[in-house]
Amino acid sequence: MEPKRYSSFTEFYPFYLSQHQNPICRRLHYIGSGIILVIIVNTLINQHWWQLLWLPVVGYGFAWLGHFLFEKNRPATFTYPLYSLWADWVMFGQMIMRLWRKSIR
């Protein structure tokens, strides 16, 4: 069966969220994204460029663990790599905004 083709990110994002309903899966995505930011900052400060090789290992590693062990589904990255990458960061940004709003109340 041919997977659905999305013509825009706006159309894709609700599907992406539907594939991340398990809270542990989402947390693993957030942890992976956070570590990616730490690696990037550390690399820029120390100029150890080889550390950038860890980015896909960390990013996909945490996300795929979440999907295979907790969500029990196939990561959208396999079918929609660019939309999924973008969606990971949108979801991460929305989590940061929720935490920030909560902290200022």
C-alpha positions as CSV (number, residue, x, y, z in Angstrom):
1,M,0.0,0.0,0.0
2,E,1.4,3.4,-1.0
3,P,1.8,5.8,1.9
4,K,-0.2,9.1,1.8
5,R,1.6,11.9,0.2
6,Y,1.4,15.3,1.9
7,S,1.5,18.4,-0.2
8,S,2.5,20.7,2.7
9,F,4.0,20.7,6.1
10,T,0.8,22.1,7.5
11,E,-1.0,19.0,6.2
12,F,1.8,16.7,7.4
13,Y,2.1,18.0,11.0
14,P,-1.2,16.6,12.4
15,F,-0.2,13.2,11.1
16,Y,3.2,13.6,12.7
17,L,1.7,14.4,16.1
18,S,-0.6,11.4,15.8
19,Q,2.5,9.2,15.6
20,H,3.8,10.7,18.9
21,Q,1.0,10.1,21.3
22,N,2.9,8.1,23.8
23,P,4.4,10.5,26.4
24,I,7.6,8.5,26.8
25,C,8.2,8.6,23.0
26,R,7.7,12.4,23.0
27,R,10.1,12.8,26.0
28,L,12.8,10.7,24.2
29,H,12.4,13.0,21.2
30,Y,12.8,16.1,23.5
31,I,15.9,14.5,25.1
32,G,17.5,13.8,21.8
33,S,16.8,17.3,20.5
34,G,18.2,18.8,23.7
35,I,21.3,16.8,23.5
36,I,21.7,17.8,19.8
37,L,21.7,21.5,20.9
38,V,24.3,20.8,23.6
39,I,26.5,19.0,21.0
40,I,26.2,21.9,18.5
41,V,27.0,24.5,21.2
42,N,29.9,22.5,22.5
43,T,31.2,22.0,19.0
44,L,31.1,25.7,18.3
45,I,32.9,26.6,21.5
46,N,35.6,23.9,21.4
47,Q,35.8,23.6,17.6
48,H,35.9,19.8,17.8
49,W,34.1,19.3,14.5
50,W,34.1,15.5,14.7
51,Q,31.5,15.8,17.5
52,L,29.0,16.7,14.7
53,L,29.1,13.0,13.7
54,W,27.1,12.3,16.9
55,L,24.1,14.4,15.7
56,P,22.3,11.7,13.6
57,V,23.1,9.0,16.2
58,V,21.7,11.0,19.1
59,G,18.8,12.5,17.1
60,Y,17.6,9.3,15.5
61,G,18.7,7.1,18.3
62,F,16.4,8.6,20.9
63,A,13.5,9.1,18.5
64,W,13.7,5.5,17.1
65,L,13.8,4.0,20.6
66,G,10.6,5.9,21.4
67,H,8.9,4.6,18.3
68,F,10.0,1.0,18.4
69,L,9.8,0.5,22.2
70,F,6.9,2.7,23.3
71,E,4.9,4.0,20.4
72,K,5.1,0.7,18.5
73,N,5.0,2.4,15.1
74,R,7.3,3.0,12.2
75,P,9.1,6.4,12.4
76,A,7.7,9.0,9.9
77,T,11.4,9.8,9.1
78,F,11.5,6.6,6.9
79,T,8.9,8.0,4.6
80,Y,9.0,11.8,5.1
81,P,12.6,12.6,6.2
82,L,12.5,16.4,5.7
83,Y,9.0,17.0,7.0
84,S,9.9,14.8,10.0
85,L,13.1,16.7,10.8
86,W,11.2,20.0,10.6
87,A,8.3,18.6,12.7
88,D,10.8,17.3,15.4
89,W,12.0,20.9,15.9
90,V,8.4,22.4,15.8
91,M,7.3,19.9,18.4
92,F,10.4,20.6,20.5
93,G,9.8,24.4,20.2
94,Q,6.1,23.9,21.3
95,M,7.3,22.0,24.3
96,I,9.7,24.8,25.2
97,M,7.0,27.4,24.8
98,R,4.6,25.4,27.1
99,L,7.3,25.1,29.8
100,W,8.1,28.8,29.5
101,R,4.4,29.8,29.7
102,K,4.0,27.6,32.7
103,S,7.0,29.1,34.4
104,I,5.8,32.7,34.1
105,R,2.4,32.1,35.6
